[in-house]
Amino acid sequence: AAVDLPCRAVRMIVPWGAGGDTDLIFRPAVEAVNALNPKAVLQVVNIGGQSGNKGAREVRDAKPDGCTLLAMHDSQITTYLAGGVDFTWDAFQPVALLTYTPSLLAAGTKTPYNDFAGLIDHAKKNPGQIKAGVTTGSTSQFLQLLIEDAAKISFKYVPYEGTRERNTALLANNIDVGESNILTAREYVKNNQMKALGIATEKRDPVMPNLKTMREQGVDVVYGLSRGVVLPKGASADIVAYYEDLFRRALQAPKVKEVMDTHSTWIQFKGAKDYEAFLKKEYDNSERLAIKIGLYKKK
């Protein structure tokens, strides 16, 4: 109650394009926050570019007055480790972890394989020839580097700005494979516009129960995207607590859980202190893996 925001509207910056996965996940969360009658209405602002770092940089450089928030996910760590940007999660003040979305590997309809066994066989017969769509240095490339390492194969990487662009290329068969998730791929797979080769979970997802995990197919990869909210560094403890409480209550709304279930995204709330510890652990794990799989090019 003591928080005084010097703005009537708060920018919730999503550093990816409208209609992308992060945008689709954050909009219902923001709507639920606004239903709680906050001191200032949250407005989603899409600032795409630079593998999610154009929007992130704007938040990093904003005043820590509670009027600017960032929708953060793991690419703010992986692009830093890949040398694409000179700042990472600790340039911000963590507020709350919100969700987790498991990754899957999808393939174009003209590819000659329908599962991981076929992909691996084809890749070994044609090393470096399978065109894999990625956002350079992001989680999409990180997943496929992990697959390369686990399966002892190699891809030919083709860069795209974000998930929507990669999926468009996959639907047009301009690339062979790409990272996706059930949120994005389910309808395309259902309509035979895309193939799902395997999901990077420990157990099958009930939304697509016939889709085998990568582990079931001999590729030991479990991976997904964690999404949360951060403020510019230097935000006061009162502002952090204010937003932590808002998002905690927003994620308890039945409508939010319903939307997340539809998107095969798990609500995984952690408050500011636990989210900070989570990000540190994620960074340490990602750095170790980045070095192992050859992504590590930190500036």
N, C-alpha and C positions, 0 to 999 in steps of 0.2 A: 504493500500500500504506500510505502514511502518513496517508491520510484517515481521520478518525474521525467518523462520523456519530452525532449524539446522538438517534437514532430507530431503531426497528425496522422502520418502514414509511415510505416516501417518498410523498408525495402528488404524483401526476402530474396536474395540473389541466387538464382539457380544458374550455375555457370555452364549450362548446356542449352540447346535449342528447345523451343516449345514443342511438346509432343514426344520428347525423348523420355527414356525410362525415369530419370531423376525428376523431371518435370511432372510426370504422371503420378509419382509417389508423393511428391511434396505438396501438390495442390490440395488433395483432400486433407492433409495434415494442417495446412494453413487455413483451410475453410473451417476446420474444427476449432482451431485457435480463435479465429474471429467470432465463432459462435459463443465464445466465452466472454465476449465484450471486453477485450483488452483495452489498455489505456490509449493505444494507437493501433489502427487496423494494419494488418500485415498484407502487403501486396507482392505477389510473385513477379520478379523482374528477371527475364532471361537474358544473360550476357554470355553468348557462346564464344568459342575461339580458343586456340592455344591449348587444346586438350583439357579444357576446363579451367585453365589458369588465368585467362583474361578476366573473368568474373571474380575469381579468387583474389587476384591482385587488387581489384577495386575495393574489395572488402578489407583486405590487409591494410590498405592506405586510408581507409575511412576513419572518421572520428569514432572513438569507443563510447558513444553516447547512447547506445541502444537503438539507434535508428537504422542500422544496417546489419543484416544477418547473412550468413552464407550457408547454403546447402552443400555440405562437404561429403565426399566419399573417397574411397581408397586411391583414386587417381591423383589426389593431392600429395600422396606419398610416393606412388610409383613413378610419376613424371619427374619428381625431384631426384629419385634414385637413378633414373635414366638420363639425368643431366639436362632435362628440358626446361628447368626452372630453378631459381636459386633460393626457394623457400618451401617449407613443408608445413605439416600440421601445427608445429610449435610456434608458428608465426601468428597463431590465432588463440583466442580464449575459448576452450570447449564449453558447450552448454549442455548438450544432451545427445546421446546416441538414440536413433529412432528405429531403424529397420535393417534387415539383412535379406538380400536377394541372391539365391544360388545361381551360378553361371551354368550355361550349357554350350556345347559346340554344335553349331548348325552347318548345314551344307546346302549348296545349290542343287536344283533338281536335275541338272545335267551331269552331275558327278557320277562316276561308275561304282560308288560304294554307298552303303546304307547304314553302316555301323562302324564301330571303331576297328574291328578286325579288318574290314575292307579298306578303311582309311590307312591303317598302318601298313598293310600289304602294298597298297598303291604307292604310298610315300616311300617305302623302301625300294621299290622298283623304279621310282622316279624322284630321286632325292633332290630337294630344293625346287621342285616344280609345282607343288600344290600352292595356289594363290590364296593367301590368308589375309582377310581384311582386318586392319587394326587401326586404333587411334594411337599413334606412336607414343610409347612410353607409358600408356595407360593400362588399366586393368585388363582390357581386351587383349593387349599384347602379352601381358604378364601371364594370363591363363594359357595362351598358346605356347609360350616359352616353357611353361611347366609341363604341358603335354609333350612338347618336343623332347624335354629332358627325360620324362617318365617312359615314353615310348621309343626313344632313340631314333627319332625321325627329324626332318627339317622342312620348314615351310619357306615360301617366298612371300615376304610381307608387302602388302599394298596399303598405303596410308589413307585414312579418311578422318573427317573431323569428329564424328560422334556415332552413336548407335543407329540413329535414323539413316545416316548416309551409308553405313556399313550394311544395314539390312536392305536398303534400296539396291545396292550393288549385288548383294546375294540373290535377291529376287530376280534381278536381271541377268544372273549367271555371269556377271563380270568378274566375280571372284569365286573360289571354290568352297571355302569355309570361313567361318567367323564366329566370334564369341557372341552369345545372346543369352536370353533367359526365357522362362515360361511366359512371363508378362508380355514379352514382345513376340515370341515365336509361335505360341500355341495356335492361334488362328491360321497363321501361314502354313503350319504343318498340317493342320486339319484340312485345309483346302488344297493340299498337295502343291504348295508354292515354295516349300522349303523342307529340308530334311533335318530332323534332330538326331544327332549321332549318339549323344550321351550327356548326362547331367552330372555336375561336379558336387554331388551330395553323398552323404554316408548311406542314406536310404532313399528309395524312390519317392518322387513327389506324387501325392495323391491326385493332383490335378492332371498329371499325365502318367498314370501308373504303368503304362507299357514301355515308357522310356527308361532304359537301363542306366544305372549309374556308370561312371567311368571306371570305378573300382571293379564292378561286376565284369567289365570287359577287359580287365587286365591293365588298366592305366590308373595308377595310384595318385589321383588328383582330386582334392576336395577344395573348392574355391567359390567365392561369391563376393558381393558388394555390400559393405556396411555404409549406411548413410546417417548423417547426423547434422546438428546445427552448431555453428560456432559464431563468435563475435570478434570484432577487431581486438587485438591485444590491448590490454589496459582498461577493459570494461570493469566497472566496479562490481564488487561481490553482490550488491543489491540487485543490479541489472541482471547478472548471471542467474541469481536465484529466482528472479521474476520470470525469466523466460524458461528456466528449467521447470518451474511449476506449471506454466502455461502448456508446454508441450507434454508434460506428464499427464495432465488432465485431458488434453486433446486426444491423445492416443488411447484413452480409455473409452472414447465414444464408440458405440457399436457400429456406426456407419464407417468409421475409419478401419476397424478390423475387417468389416465386410469387404471394403475396397481392397485392402492389402491381401486378403485371402484370394480374391479374384485375380490379383496380380502375382500370386505365389510368392509373396513377400512376407517375411515374418517380422512382427513387431518385437523389438528387442531393446526396450528402453533402459538406458543407464543415465543417471544424473551427472552433473558436471565433474565431480571428483572421479567417479568410476569411468566416465568417458575419457578423461585425460589419461588415466592408467591404461585403458583399453587402447588408445591411440599410440601410446608409447610402446606397448607390447606389439601392436600391429606393425609399427615402424621397425622394430628390432627384427621381427620375423620376416618382414618383406625385404629388409636389407640383406639378411642372411641368404634368402632365396634368390634375390637379385644378383648377388655375387655368384651363386652356384650356377644360375642359368645364363649368365653372360649379359644381363640387362644393366648391371651396375656401372654408371658413368657419372656419378655425383660430382657436381662442380665444386 
